[in-house]
C-alpha cells in the first residue's frame, strides 16, 4: 500500500475515488461503476460526500498542489469515508481489496490521538470523552423513543386490520358502506365515495370475471318483464346485483377490506 497523505473533510478522514481504486488494485471506472450499480447501498454523508459548486472549490483550495492539481477541472467530486471504503471492499470482494482496506483502517482512517502531556490536556481529553458519552446516550434514548413510537404505530395498524377483517358478513352492505365513507373522509371528503365504489366494482369484475353492468341491465329487464314499477327499477344498483350472488358478496366484501387496509382505515 502506498504512503498516503491524509485528507480530511468535515473532521473525517476521506479518500478520493482515484486513490481508492489505486489502493484496491482496480481501475477508477470500476469503482465508479460499482457505485452507480449499488447506489442505494451508499448513504450520503455516511459513506461518501459529494462536492459541487462552492464546496468543491473550497475543498480544492485547501489541498496541497500535488493533490489539488489533478482535480483542477473536476466539476464534482466524491470523497469516500471509512465506511464507504469498506462498502467498496465488500462489493469488489477480492483478497487484495480486503487486505488493503484492513491496512487503511489501521493506518489511515484511524487518527491516533496524542498522549496528554499536561494536567490540562488530560482534563480536556476526559471532558471530551464525557461529552461524547453523553451524546451517545442522548442518541440511544432518541432511537429508543422512536422505536417505541413505531412499535405503538404497528400495534395500532395490526389492531385496525383485525377490526376490518372481522367485518360481519350478515350486514355486509352497512359495514362496507361505513368503510367506504371512512376511506373517502381520509382522502379529503365524501366526493370520493363514488370513485371508490367504481374502483371496487371494477376490481370485482376483473377478479371474478363478471360484468356487474351487464348483470344490472339484465336484472332491470327481468323486473320490467315482471311488471315491476319503473321507479323501483330505477332504484336498482350494483349492490342489488351483488346481493343476488353469494360469490359476489364475498368477493366484494374482501375487496372493500383490502381497500380499507390499503388506505389505513381502522
Buried (B, 14 or more C-beta within 10 A) or exposed (E): BEEBEEBEBEEBBBBBBBBBBBBBEBEBEBBEEBBEEEEEEBEEEEBBBEBEEEBBEEBBEEBEEEBEEEBEEEEEBBBBBBBBBBBBBBBBEEEEBBBBBEEBBEEBBEEEEEEEEEEEEEEEBEEEEEEEEEEEEEEEEEEEEEEEEEEEEEEEEEEBBEEBEEBEEEEBBEBBBBBBBBBBEEBEEEEBBEEBBEBBBEBBBEEBEBEBEEBBEEBBEEBEEEEEEEEEBEEBEBBBBBBEBEEBBBBBBBBBBEBBBEBEBE
